[in-house]
Amino acid sequence: MNYLSNITTSQRPWLLLAFSALCLELSALYFQYVLDLAPCIMCVYQRLAILAIFTAGAIGTVGHQNIFARILAYILWGIGAIWGLIIALEHVEMQKNSGSLFFSCEFVPNFPSWAPLHHWIPFLFEATGDCGEISWRFFNYSMPQWMVVVYALFSITFAVVLINRLICSKKP
């Protein structure tokens, strides 16, 4: 328990978090630009969630000894992992119901007006695909289904580490 509690006070676990998120972002760009799979709006939102996890890892790597940096990193990690899981689950549901009349997928991301990421960084955040289209499978699971697994792992790891940190820090 103490090991899990103290793991975030060292640099390597945060670096591993940032590295894993960076690999996922680079994979998304590989799928888009090498395999020519167009990202949909839900893919763009999931990329943003992965970017939040990457940022959490980067902040934790640099500021692992500073309590405020670690708190900010925990917040970004939690938001990215949980929000990403919610978006991935919605995306899976959209793909299941893509033939329905009630199915709808936006084409323009709903970013705040003060941060139009799809205009600032279009190569990463511009949506050009259809949410209901399944154009890639691995072991018979679509990309959103795999992202549910990825975000679930990020979320479970976040919860275990945070709970251990909170429990062990209260012990005398």
Beta strands, then each sheet from edge to edge (+ up, - down):
strand 1: 137-138
strand 2: 141-142
sheet 1: 1+ 2-
end
